Amino acid sequence: MLRKNRLFTPGPTPLLPAAQSAMASSAMHHRTAEFRALFSRVLSDMKEFIGTTNDVLVLSSSGTGVMEGSVSNLTSPGDKVLVLTAGKFGERWRDLAKAFGCVVELVSADYGETFSLDEVRQKLTAEIRAVYVQATESSTGARHDIQSIAKLVRATGNQTMLVVDAITGLGTTDFDVDGWGIDIIIGGSQKALMIPPGLSYCAVSERAWNRMESAKCPRYYFDFRKERKAAAKGESSYTPATSLFAGLAAALEFIRQMGDGDLKAGRRALVNNAELAAEMTRAGAKSLGLKLFAESSPAAALTAIQSPTGVDSGAIVKEFRESFAAVVANGQGEMKGKLFRIAHLGYYDYLDTVGILAALEQVLATVTAKPINYGAAVRAAQEVYSQAAAKKQPVGARVAPLTGS
Ligand SMILES: *Cc1c(COP(=O)(O)O)cnc(C)c1O
């Protein structure tokens, strides 16, 4: 059969057609009134998307750029920091903090698991200058309990900064950024925002802005204070990825439509959409006898599914691509070959979700050469969907269908 290319990876994700046309037709210079208006509108909408009154920065880099900035702007060499790690992205925090000369304390959990809050409490001594954690660990599909972690951090007072990599968390998880006291929350364009890679953003608390006055790690491109000053004038310090800003404005407009004109409601609809797609996918995978990799605390951003015994997940990834042109992600690092990951963040609908599960049935039949109960995964997903629809839960965006997708 004909095959359409489709991304099911936890970044990059499928592109919103309206954002694609906005990017294709944008030809702006960044030091013009026209771009300043766009830039300022995007920054103000991003506050609503993130759900904060804190100042937001949008920088031209992949997500790791702002992760690095969150270390270099908040710490001084020799500072003790606490990294919570349960996967490849947690390990990135550890390596970044070490690269800037921090003394790194760790709370670790096995891949696929989340942290013991008792252990976090024990390690949160008065000398810890900052805590670094993921909201959703994209390498394992696990969700971490940011609300409880924030409570522990704030109980220590105002000297410990809480930095959350929510690069796959924003748009798939609800956060009360200001209420919980998250000092820096980080996102990336190629995840739930439905545009290509190249922009990385964060919201920064007053407590964190104050810390930057005394933090001594070297920084230049990712100097958040310099960017804040420029942003107040509708500009960024260096040449921004102008076409991505045009795409981001269109994506935020789409999310606003999902909320009938209210961007906050649209963000909740986007989160609900991911939650429902994830629940359908988990039910579908289990109905085929597959085991989830992060069973106890699964994220809505993506679902990591263990490969059946004796099957390398690379064969599953390859079969998805070769037979259906669907790109799913293999495990990273030590998890390579053991699991595959299907994303739900951003521009996925019912048909994408049911379709990838139907394809999963075909893929398993081919790679395991065992009989498959065809329809089991699709049926399980449909049952989840029908129950959500009956409860009048929001079942996805009520925006007008788009042409050209
Ligand atoms: C995608 C992602 C990142 C950022 O990766 P980049 O390749 O630098 O954009 C960081 N953390 C998590 C949890 C991610 O999913």
The ligand as a MOL file (V3000), in Angstrom:
LIG
                    3D

  0  0  0     0  0            999 V3000
M  V30 BEGIN CTAB
M  V30 COUNTS 15 15 0 0 0
M  V30 BEGIN ATOM
M  V30 1 C 13.8280 16.4990 23.7780 0
M  V30 2 C 14.2260 16.6150 25.1840 0
M  V30 3 C 15.2810 17.4530 25.6040 0
M  V30 4 C 16.0470 18.3820 24.7010 0
M  V30 5 O 16.7280 17.8160 23.7250 0
M  V30 6 P 17.2900 18.6920 22.5140 0
M  V30 7 O 17.7070 17.6530 21.5570 0
M  V30 8 O 18.3970 19.5080 23.0230 0
M  V30 9 O 16.1480 19.5620 22.0310 0
M  V30 10 C 15.5710 17.5450 26.9450 0
M  V30 11 N 14.8740 16.8540 27.8550 0
M  V30 12 C 13.8540 16.0570 27.5100 0
M  V30 13 C 13.1130 15.3560 28.5900 0
M  V30 14 C 13.5040 15.8990 26.1740 0
M  V30 15 O 12.4840 15.1070 25.8230 0
M  V30 END ATOM
M  V30 BEGIN BOND
M  V30 1 1 1 2
M  V30 2 1 2 3
M  V30 3 2 2 14
M  V30 4 1 3 4
M  V30 5 2 3 10
M  V30 6 1 4 5
M  V30 7 1 5 6
M  V30 8 2 6 7
M  V30 9 1 6 8
M  V30 10 1 6 9
M  V30 11 1 10 11
M  V30 12 2 11 12
M  V30 13 1 12 13
M  V30 14 1 12 14
M  V30 15 1 14 15
M  V30 END BOND
M  V30 END CTAB
M  END
